[in-house]
Amino acid sequence: KAAQEAKPYVPFQPQNLHEQGHYTARQKQYLEDFIKKYADKTKGSKQYTDDTRFAHANNRNLSSFRSYWKEIVYPIIAERSDGSKMWDIDGNEYIDVTMGFGVNLFGHHPSFITQVIDDSARSSLPPLGPMSDVAGEVADRIRTCTGVERVAFYNSGTEAVMVALRLARAATGRKKVVAFSGSYHGTFDGVLGVAGTKGGAASANPLAPGILQSFMDDLIILHYNNPDSLDVIRSLGDELAAVLVEPVQSRRPDLQPRAFLKELRAITQQSGTALIMDEIITGFRIGLGGAQEWFGIQADLVTYGKIIGGGQPLGVVAGKAEFMNAIDGGTWQYGDDSYPQDEAKRTFVAGTFNTHPLTMRMSLAVLRHLQTEGEHLYEQLNQKTAYLVDELN
């Protein structure tokens, strides 16, 4: 019960700049000793942060600022990485448990990825502008792994979510979108909201300064895994363009609400609302089919990123043709009288670096590796994860 009532994750928090802390004399002494040792051990990172603070506007320089530990408020500056480890500019060695915020499923610099980089460096890659000569194969392999019908490529998870919402609105002709507290969907203004104080179907409030209320007017934030939220979604009916869900929230991996998601799928299907699964993190991590396969649910649209790029920036939007056709008007053939049937719903999408030649080659290498290793890779991964969790707890 306590886990179900945990406070939802919020990606932006104002800093308590002048908080003094209420520590005992013994705690203060411990903190003072720790600050001295840590600052000495990572002095290169501290100096680099200080030297570049003005030139490089970096929000991570401020992370967890408190006046009483101000002297260790700086990011670790990395110099190199290999396998499970990384080294900072002071030569300190770390076990990297975050792996690029979830990007490097195979560790740093696996041989099948570095081979692609080496081969590409020695050859003449196709230019930007003309279409990639491997994007079609990447799309087909994603279809095979996940069961989606059509696939499109963009440059980040944020961009993929932004496009998915645009497609849902274009295909349905509706405006309103539901998302859930505790979920993370990137940095697009249109999803950076917190639940309105009135509750229910009230519009969200902006998460931070600079995010306009006009972006929030058609966004509703509801509680995740809560039957009352399903009632609200049911009541909104054909007002909703989409329900955007992170099926396993990145800060709550213990919460895997299969029954809630099944009912959500049934409700959205009945109302013609697009169910968008944000699988930027879960995609290709728990299996080839991701969270859709894990929960036995087929979404209308799904977003992928992180792992699938092999270390390169990549966002993927995929899903059913009735929604994906808003990108190109739908399919047609040569030699007959066919034409794009969904031209009236076609919206605007573009991007200079979409289907970047190196990114597509690295993504193809990842997909080939995952499909070759198959169940064995995921079985080993899940066993090791279970062991680590058990040992830590």
N, C-alpha and C positions, 0 to 999 in steps of 0.2 A: 504493500500500500504506500509506503513512504517513497518508493521509487516512482510510482505513478504520479505522485504529487510534487516531484522535484521541480524546482523553478526552471522555466524554459530558458534556453540559451538565447542571448541577445548579442549580436556581433559588434555593437557599438555601445560603449559606456563612457560617460564623462569622467575625466580624471579627477580624483580628490587631491587637488594640488597642495592644499595646506593641512591635510590630515596629519595629526601628530602621532597617533598610535597610542594605545594604552597598555604599555608593556611594563612588566616588573623590572626591577634593577637587574636581576639575573638574565632576563630575556634581552634587555638592552645591551648587556655586556656580550652576550652570545652573538647578537646581531652585529655589533660593532666588530667583533673578531672575524665573523664570517665575511663581512664587507671588505675588510682589509685583505684577507686571504684571497677572496674571489677576484678583487680588483687587481691584485698583484699577479695572479695566475693568468688573467685575460687582459693585461695592460695594453696589448697591441690593438685589440678590438675597441677598447675604450678610447685610445688615442685616435684611431681611425675615425670613429664616430664623431669625436669632438672636432677633428680637422675638417670633416666634410659636412658638418651639420647645416651650415648655411647654404652651400651649393646644392646639396641633395636634400630636398624636402621629403622626409621619410617618416610616415606615421609610426613605424616600428621603433624609431628612436625614443618614443614616448611611452611605449608599452608598460603598463603597471606602474606608472610614476607615483611615487610617494616621497615626501620630503625627507623622511627618515632613512630611506635607502637610495636616495638620489644618486649617490656615487657608483651604483652598479646598475643604473637604468641605461642600458645600451644593448644592442644585439651582438651576438657572436658573429664575427666576420670570418667566413669560411675561405679556405685557400684551395683545398682539394678534397676529393672523395674517392672511395673505392669499396665495392661490395657493400658491407653493412656499416662502414665507418666513414667518418669525415674528420678533417683536421683544420684547426683555425690558424690564423696568421701568427699565433704564438707557439705553434707546434703541438698544441694539446690535441689529443685523440679522443673522439667521441663515438659511441654507438648511436647511430642515427635512427631513432624510433619513428620519426615523422616522415622520412623519405619524401621530401619535397611536397609536404602536405598531401601525401597519398599518391603522388605521381609514379614513384619508382617502385613498382611492385616487385621487380626482379633484383632490387639493389642498385647501387650506382655502377654504371658502365658495364652492363652485361655484354658478353662477347657478341651476341647476335645483333645488338644495337650499335656497338662501336664499329662493327664490320660495315654496317650501312653508312656510317659517318665517314669512315676511311675510304670506302668505294666512291662515295659522292664527292669527296674532296679531290679525288684523282680523276674524276670524269667531268664532262660538261653537262651539268644539270639542265633540264628544260627551263626556259625563262618563265618569269611571271607574265601573266597576260593570256597566252594560249592555255588551253585546258591541260590539266595534268594527264600524263599517259598511264598513271596507275590508280587514279581516284575511283574509276569504275570498279576495279577489282577490290579495292578497300571497301567500297559500298556493298558489293556483293557478299563479301565475307562477313560484314556486320549483319547483313540480312540473314545469312545462314546461321550465325551465332545466336541472334536475338529474336528472330521471327518477325521483324518489322518489314514493311513493304517498300518504303523508300527512304533514302538517306541524303542528307546535305551537310556540308562542311563549313565551319566558321573558325574563329580564332581563339576562343576561350569559353569556359563554362558560362560566364556571365552573358556573353554574346549569344550562346545557344539558348539560354533561358529567355532572353529578350526576343529572339526570333520565334521561339515556340509559342510564346504568348501572342505575338503578332499574327502568327498563322491561325491560332485558335479563334482569335477575334475576327479575322478575315473570313474564315470558313463558316463561322456560326452567325456572323452579323451582330453579335452581342458584345457588351462591354465589360461586365463585372467578372472579377476573378477572386477565387478563394485560395488562400494559402494558410499555413498553420504555424502557430507560435513554436519556437524551438528549431525551426527548419532554417537552413541557409541556402540561398539561391543566387549568390553572387552579389554584384554591386550595381546592378541596373536600378535606377531611381524608382521604377514602377513596382519593385518588390521590397524596397527598404522601408517597411512600415512595422508598427507595433499595434496590437489590438486596441480598438477604440474603447474609451472608458464606458460607453453605453452598453457594450457587449452585443451579443446577437449578431445581426446583419449590419451593424453600424460600420461606416467607413473607417479604415485604419488611420492612424496618426503617423506623421513623419518620424523616422528613426533618429535623424540627426539634422543639424542646421544645414541649409542648402538644398534639402529635399522638399519640394513644394507640395502643399496640400492637394493641389490639382492632380498630382500623380497618385494620391491616395484615395481620391473620390470613388474610384471603381475597384478598390482593393479591400477585401474583407479578411481579417486575420482571426482564425478560430483555434480552439484548443485541439491538439492532436490526440487521437485515440479516445475521444469523448463522444458518447452517444448524442449529447445535445448538439454537437457540431453537425452530425449527420442530419438531425432534424432541421437545422438552419439551412443546410444545403438542399434538402428536400423541399423546403418551403420556397426557396428562391427559384426552383424549377427552371423555366426557359429564360430567366434573366442572366444566367451564368454562361459566360463564354468558356471558362475553364476552371478546373480545380488543380492547383499545382501542389504536388506532394513530394517530399523527400521520404521515401518509404521507410528507410532506416536512418533516422536523424544522426548526423555525424557526432553529436555530443551525447547521444543516447543509444549506443549500439545494443544495449540490453532490451530496448523497447522495439519489438517486432510484431505489430498489431495486425495479424493476418485477418481476423474476423472483421475488424474495422475497415481494412483496405478492400476486402471482398464486398462489403456492403456499400462502400464508397463507389466502387466500380459499377455495381448494380444501379445505384441512384443516378450517376452521371450518364450511364448508358440510356436509361429511361428518358432523361430530359434532353438528350442530345448535346450534353456538355462535354467538352474535351477533358479527359483525364490525362494530365501531363505528369509523368514520373521523372523527377530529377534524379538521374543516376550518374551524375558527375563523379560521385565517390563510389557508389555500389556497383556501377557498371564494370563488368569484366573482373571484379574483385572476388565475389563469392561464387562465381561460376560464369561460364560463357554467356548464359542468358541473364545474368545479373539478378536484380530484385524481382523483375517480372517473372522469371523462371522460379525463383525461390518461393514466391508467394502464389504462383499459379495465376497471375493476372496479366492480361494484355492491355496496356495503356493505348490511348489514341496517339499520343506523342510522347517521346522520351528523349532526354538529353544525356549525352555522354561527354567525358573529357578525361583529364588526368592520365590514367593508365594508357588509354588508347593512343595517345600521342607519342609514347615512347620517350618522353622528356622534352618534346617540342610543344609549343602552344597549339592546342587543338580543341575545338568544341564541335560536337556533332548533334544535329537535330534529326530524329528519325521517327517513323511512325506509319500510320495508315494513310493510304493515298488520298482519301477524302480531305485530309488536313494538309498533307505535304504538297498536294497539287496547287496550293496557294502560292507556292514558290515559282512554278513555271507554267501554270495553267493546265497541267495534266499531260499525259503522254499522247503521242500521235505517231503515225508511220509515214514513210515515203511510198509513193506509187499508188496511193488511193486518195479518197476524199476526206480522210480523217483530219481533225484539227483539235486544238486544246479546248476541251469541253468546259473547263473551269476558269476560263479567262476572266469572267466577271468577278471572281473571288481572288484573283492574283494580286498579291501585295508586293511591296518593294523590299528586296534584299540585295546586298552587295558586299564586297570586301576585297581589297587589293591582295591580301595574303591568303584568302580562301584557297584550299587545295595547293598550298605551297609545296613545291616539288620535293624538298627534303622531308617535310612533315609527312607527306603522303607515303614516302618510302619507309620512314620509321614506323608509321602506323601499320603499314603492310607487314613489316617484320614482326611487330608485336602480335598481330592477328595470326600469322603463320605459326609463330611460336606457341601461342595459346591453343590453337587448333591441333598442333602436333602433340603437345604435351598432354592436353585434354584433362581428363578426370584425375590423373596421377598428380599433376601439379596442384590442383585445388585440394585434393585429399591431403597432401603433405602440408600445404599452407594452413589448412584448417586444424590439422593435428598440432602443428607448432604453435598456432595461436591459442588453442585450447590449453596447451601445456603452459605457455607463458601466463595466461590469465589465472590458471589454477595455482601456479607457484606464487604469483603476486598477491593473490587473495587468500 
